[in-house]
Amino acid sequence: MQEYDAIIIGAGHNGLVCAAYLLKAGYKVLLLEKREIPGGAATTEELMPEDAPGFKFSPCAINHVFIHLGPVVQELELERHGLEYLFCDPVVFCPHPDGSYFLAHRSVEKTCSEIEQFNPRDAKKYAEYIDFWQHIIRLVTPVFNAPPKSIIDIIGNYDISKLKDVFSLTGSTDGTLDLIRSILTSATDQLEEYFDSEFVKAPLARLAGELSSPPSQKTMSIGAMMLALRHHPGMARPKGGTGALTDALVRCVRSLGGEILTDKAIKQILVDGDRAVGVRLTNGEEFRAKRGVISSLDAKRVFLHLMDEKDVDSGLRERVDRRIINRNEAILKIDCALSEAPRFEHHNHRDEYMMGSVLIADSVNQVELAHTDPEIGRIPIDDPSMYSVVPSLLDPTLAPEGRHTLWIEYFVPYQIAGKEGTGMKGTGWTEELKNEVADRVLQKYATYAPNLQNSIIARHIESPPELEDRTGMLGGNYYHLDMTFDQMMCFRPLPEIANYKTPIEGLYLTGAGTHPGGSISGLPGRNCARIFLQEQRSLTQTLSDAGDSIKSVAKSVFGD
Ligand SMILES: Cc1cc2nc3c(=O)[nH]c(=O)nc-3n(C[C@H](O)[C@H](O)[C@H](O)COP(=O)(O)OP(=O)(O)OC[C@H]3O[C@@H](n4cnc5c(N)ncnc54)[C@H](O)[C@@H]3O)c2cc1C
């Protein structure tokens, strides 16, 4: 039997990133993936080869924002491995029922000019709002780029300009307290404070809610980052679709000698004494690791499904089961092959509207229901709000010449109230229901782009239980675990297992269920690799690394 230094469970982008860093450090690594292809929620596939040949879809992640906050692309030289990012500009378009619209360009100034034609006051406030959130982004980026409990690593990521930034934002004790107050409030409260117009507030609320919470949720004003980030560092898509990121990572891993085996579903993590020593697959095959098993599946799947009860402390099992919260929000995913791109006739149509995200968000209240209904098991079907993209407009390689692709994400419950025990996996979802809901969502879209209905060549609808089956994400949770404030940073997934290590020696966690969380960033993979490598090093080496880090901070604060 082959023995590896490390086995990584799951070849999603975080598993691949983690593998690449370990390989670079000279370790022998095996990745085991349950699907027939690597990538997890970062793939591009021909979803309808018979009805729509030549159309390529990214069935999960489409817009890459967070990856540009870290050094993964550069450090792993992914461009050399074939990755090419196409940046979106404009970044967001949202038509409003009264004929106005929100159009955000990468440039804040240009965005303000767009807002100004409908509301000069809101245009001015927009610049202030984005400036505030850009400061916060600069403040938290060093934290994203380090294990959340590794203070030395975090401090090491700050330099004098970032510290100056913090002071410029707060200025005084009251300024600091007011900053904290802003973070503790909700997106809705903050939007009310800044803006008057619904055509500005509704799309901003929709984007803030992309962190899986209703915009009214206190402590989640941080969701506003989702828009600010689209201005800087920007939002991009790999040429060829999200799967092109995975392809580049696979090439990188293989070029470093890593092994990736697909169609290998792990059934159990093997523990000997107090140490994780390998894995057993569903087909009975076993693989052994000398230095560690790293799971890119979240803590619930690891401790409740992949481990023998006797190998996990009962207190930890209970905390993982009951204290880590996944509410009921999931995604109904709609992918369409189109004969022509949507035309926003009532809004002075320009093709550039579709370069970034196209949001259907008529009011803050509609967006609120888009989240609160799913939480209590209801489908917010009366007036659907949605997030969509026409990926082929920025990247024509995704569809046959002159044709287009449409990507829609619509929040729905995983478990439908009153339908427990029926339909797919007992969730209440059926083929008929998912198609009915998709019809309604597309009808709503067509109120803005009337040519849509006649341009659909074929469509692929995936309900939450189907998404769960394909990706393994529990309850179809698109971030593995909810991204609420109490489950972020050193609380993700629980304080005692937040630094990628677990009480079982040699067992590590990475992936969206760890800091800094879901989305395409590669940072959970990179941070976890850092902890794994620190664990392998001698104490002297670790202290010397820490010293280097402090020296570099001191240098940036006090100069040479
Ligand atoms: C519909 C949807 C839309 C999204 N849109 C965006 C977006 O536009 N932008 C963005 O930044 N993020 C988006 N996200 C979130 C983002 O895709 C994920 O947070 C991210 O891809 C997670 O990566 P990961 O590597 O941590 O986990 P995963 O991609 O989930 O990888 C885990 C891997 O483990 C494998 N696996 C599972 N169980 C087993 C097992 N027992 N044995 C072996 N292998 C196993 C899975 O098949 C998978 O390959 C979206 C997610 C969804 C679902």
The ligand as an ORCA input file, in Angstrom:
! r2SCAN-3c Opt
* xyz 0 1
  C     -24.863     27.561     -6.448
  C     -23.626     28.194     -5.845
  C     -23.185     29.414     -6.323
  C     -22.047     29.999     -5.797
  N     -21.592     31.176     -6.332
  C     -20.421     31.705     -5.900
  C     -19.840     32.808     -6.579
  O     -20.344     33.311     -7.581
  N     -18.656     33.289     -6.095
  C     -18.032     32.736     -5.025
  O     -16.954     33.216     -4.631
  N     -18.542     31.650     -4.384
  C     -19.713     31.127     -4.817
  N     -20.216     30.005     -4.210
  C     -19.497     29.432     -3.064
  C     -18.240     28.686     -3.505
  O     -18.510     27.981     -4.693
  C     -17.798     27.700     -2.430
  O     -17.741     28.351     -1.176
  C     -16.410     27.155     -2.730
  O     -16.316     26.677     -4.053
  C     -16.093     26.034     -1.750
  O     -14.862     25.453     -2.094
  P     -14.216     24.308     -1.184
  O     -13.036     23.819     -1.915
  O     -14.030     24.830      0.166
  O     -15.337     23.208     -1.078
  P     -16.034     22.317     -2.206
  O     -15.973     23.009     -3.511
  O     -17.360     21.956     -1.669
  O     -15.100     21.056     -2.292
  C     -15.244     19.916     -1.476
  C     -14.977     18.705     -2.344
  O     -15.113     17.546     -1.558
  C     -15.770     16.552     -2.340
  N     -16.375     15.599     -1.417
  C     -17.495     15.727     -0.687
  N     -17.712     14.638      0.060
  C     -16.691     13.804     -0.181
  C     -16.325     12.508      0.295
  N     -17.058     11.864      1.208
  N     -15.200     11.925     -0.183
  C     -14.425     12.581     -1.103
  N     -14.721     13.795     -1.579
  C     -15.828     14.407     -1.126
  C     -16.766     17.343     -3.155
  O     -17.202     16.633     -4.279
  C     -15.936     18.568     -3.508
  O     -15.195     18.376     -4.691
  C     -21.348     29.372     -4.746
  C     -21.779     28.131     -4.266
  C     -22.902     27.544     -4.817
  C     -23.342     26.199     -4.304
*
